[in-house]
């Protein structure tokens, strides 16, 4: 299995990731064609730069001829601009500065931001508008889904931090252009990389504070912190923002798991440069490509899940069946019951629910509301899963989906979807086992 290891020893940002993709072999024309397909008045400038002795590729985004700046640099220049304005008066000539801020592309109060915006700059784009631009672009459907997922993660984090609805989050005009370029190019570039899995290291988030539209914020910024939930992170002591919200969102969606350098046969490595050049510390992100070596850890995805449990000895069995259906309908990863012998030798059931940590509170509340339990136990566990995909086969009665699992590129399990087969069997009066057998035969004959 071909894998990529994203080494974030100096953090992660959108432009750093694009530089690493190019240095690792993704053709520059692929990203340039992607930017052109967006048709939002942007272009890329690609250069090779040194970062503490390491040669890396730097990618800059220009929006309508204006170079985007990291927000720290932007606010430094803005403070300098204000200082010069005070000393030289309004008639003093200044270079036109960008109005929006790189890597902090949101506002929870569009009306307030619009009132403060200089004349001639457009209102920020909503998430729905950005999704429409992405869907209209001439890129693959897979890349579109990935890019939309990254934007949704970014918008959800900002909405939570500002206690607003995701529909009310707006992306500043210049910042939105830069974010779209970074995110959509990241999705297209990751696909062009041709790897089965991206593994990510722990992320060096930096330290200190950062200036933004909301004032001075601690590093990592609140949105970055929200996006990195369940991801391993640390600070090496560098007093700067190393992981940006866009970089964190890209990692959240593209990385299948986190870990140390995986066992692999190394093919090549690419380095993407950050804007700042720290003395004695290479400000780059490294992307290593190679073929994984046999072994479970290299061929499964690992994630943290929550396990919720409750012992029930006085619940109507009909209600138990209803609760199981509700849990699965609401998005539980799995739910099951086991007979147990409880105190005073009463027979009971152990209800177990597997879910994502973000959903644990929701399912705990559902268990309290729908069952007779007075307590729900919770613990976090690591789950390893095989790579899986859905394929569809055409039987004589209709289409049936099959779930296919693989390890190290080799199919290990395949099974027809029960609900598809059950529906077809009921509609056509065919034995269920006959439908399932034909679905498997069609799958084997298709040679997926």
C-alpha positions, -999 to +999 in steps of 0.1 A: +000+000+000+013+034-010+013+059+019+023+094+027+037+106+060+030+143+068+057+154+093+044+186+110+075+193+132+071+230+123+033+231+122+010+231+092-006+256+069-024+255+036+004+270+016+031+248+033+011+217+023+008+228-013+046+234-014+052+199+000+029+184-026+048+201-054+081+191-040+069+155-036+061+153-073+026+167-080+029+186-113+026+224-109+002+225-138-022+204-118-025+231-091-025+259-117-053+243-136-072+239-104-069+276-096-080+284-131-110+261-128-122+280-097-124+312-117-121+335-087-094+359-099-065+340-082-031+328-094-002+310-078+034+321-075+058+292-069+094+296-058+122+276-042+135+291-009+159+281+019+146+275+054+175+270+079+195+252+052+167+231+038+155+238+002+117+240+001+090+251-022+071+283-013+036+288-027+020+323-026-015+331-036-024+363-055-060+375-055-068+401-081-031+410-082-028+413-045-005+390-026-020+373+004-002+377+037+000+355+069-021+372+095+008+379+118+026+398+090-006+415+080-012+429+115+024+439+119+021+459+087-012+473+097+002+486+130+031+501+112+007+517+087-013+532+116+018+545+132+030+562+100-005+576+095-004+592+129+031+607+123+027+618+087-010+626+085-036+613+061-020+629+030+010+606+034+012+579+007+011+543+018+012+510-001-023+496-004-027+468+022-050+438+019-082+442+037-087+406+049-065+383+069-049+351+058-057+320+078-084+337+098-110+339+072-143+342+091-166+366+108-196+358+129-210+393+124-210+400+086-229+433+091-202+446+115-174+436+092-191+451+062-195+484+080-158+484+087-147+474+052-132+501+029-153+510-001-149+488-031-143+454-013-170+427-016-189+412+013-175+379+025-188+347+009-210+323+028-202+286+031-231+278+006-216+302-019-182+287-016-196+252-020-214+263-052-181+276-066-164+243-057-192+222-073-190+243-105-153+238-109-139+213-134-123+190-109-130+154-099-160+146-078-137+131-051-117+163-049-150+183-046-162+162-017-129+165+000-127+203-004-163+208+008-156+186+038-125+207+047-145+239+044-174+225+065-149+215+092-134+250+091-168+267+092-181+244+120-151+252+142-156+289+138-193+287+143-188+268+176-161+293+188-184+323+180-216+305+192-234+310+159-248+289+131-225+277+104-248+293+078-239+327+094-202+323+091-187+344+063-153+341+047-137+375+041-133+383+004-095+381-001-092+355+027-119+334+011-100+334-022-069+323-005-087+296+016-104+282-015-071+280-034-054+263-005-082+239+003-092+229-032-056+226-044-049+205-013-078+182-022-068+179-059-031+176-050-037+149-024-056+129-050-029+134-076-003+122-052-018+087-057-015+074-022-039+051-003-035+068+030-020+099+046-005+094+081+002+125+102+027+132+130+020+151+162+016+188+153+039+214+167+015+243+174+039+269+184+033+293+213+028+329+224-001+349+209-013+361+176-031+393+164-063+389+144-096+407+137-109+396+172-079+410+190-050+391+206-055+354+209-034+327+224-016+301+202-031+278+191-060+300+181-094+288+194-106+275+159-073+256+155-077+241+189-112+230+180-101+214+148-072+195+164-095+178+189-084+142+193-052+149+174-017+147+191-002+182+195+027+198+214+048+230+215+085+232+209+086+266+225+087+287+193+067+319+200+047+320+168+015+305+153+027+273+135-006+255+129-032+277+112-070+269+111-068+260+074-038+237+080-056+221+109-088+216+088-068+200+060-051+176+084-085+168+101-100+156+068-070+142+048-051+124+076-065+089+082-045+084+114-018+099+136+014+082+146+052+081+145+071+076+113+055+044+097+074+014+085+078+020+048+101+017+018+108+054+012+104+066-024+107+104-021+102+134+002+089+169-004+093+201+017+068+230+018+080+263+032+063+286+056+065+324+052+087+330+082+123+319+084+132+311+120+169+310+130+180+275+139+146+259+130+135+249+096+100+263+090+088+236+067+064+207+065+077+174+052+058+149+031+074+115+027+060+091+001+066+053+002+053+018+001+042+005+035+058-027+047+037-057+058+023-053+093-011-045+109-002-009+120+008+001+085-024-012+069-052-002+093-066+031+103-066+040+140-091+063+157-104+072+191-140+061+199-162+065+229-177+034+245-210+040+265-225+013+287-255+008+309-269-022+328-307-026+324-328-050+344-363-034+344-367-023+307-395-036+285-378-058+258-399-039+232-385-006+244-349-021+242-354-029+205-367+006+199-337+021+217-313+001+196-330+014+164-329+050+176-292+048+185-282+035+150-305+060+132-289+088+151-254+078+139-239+054+165-210+035+150-225+003+166-250-006+193-255-041+208-269-058+239-256-088+259-275-108+286-260-103+321-268-116+356-272-086+378-275-081+416-301-101+435-297-126+406-319-106+383-314-112+346-307-081+327-291-066+295-258-047+290-264-020+265-232-009+247-229+020+223-198+028+202-197+064+189-174+092+180-162+113+210-180+144+197-213+124+198-209+109+233-230+135+251-258+132+226-260+094+230-257+096+267-287+119+269-306+095+245-298+065+268-311+084+298-342+096+280-352+063+264-341+037+290-346+032+328-309+034+336-297+058+363-261+058+351-241+056+319-204+046+319-180+061+294-145+053+283-123+061+253-107+033+233-085+030+202-101+013+173-082-001+142-102-005+111-095-020+077-097+002+046-132-001+032-153+010+002-187+005-014-192-010-048-226-015-066-235-045-087-266-050-109-286-081-102-316-092-123-339-075-097-320-043-091-288-028-078-272-041-046-243-024-027-214-045-013-190-034+015-155-044+006-126-044+031-089-046+022-055-048+039-023-039+022-042-036-011-057-071-009-094-076-004-100-095+028-138-093+032-169-085+011-206-087+019-238-075+002-257-048+021-285-065+040-311-037+036-307-037-002-311-074-004-341-075+020-359-048+000-354-066-033-365-099-018-397-084-004-405-064-036-399-094-060-409-123-038-375-138-041-357-157-013-334-134+005-305-159+003-309-160-035-306-123-038-275-123-016-259-151-035-264-135-069-250-102-056-218-120-045-215-138-078-219-105-097-192-089-076-168-117-082-175-117-119-170-080-122-134-083-107-135-050-088 
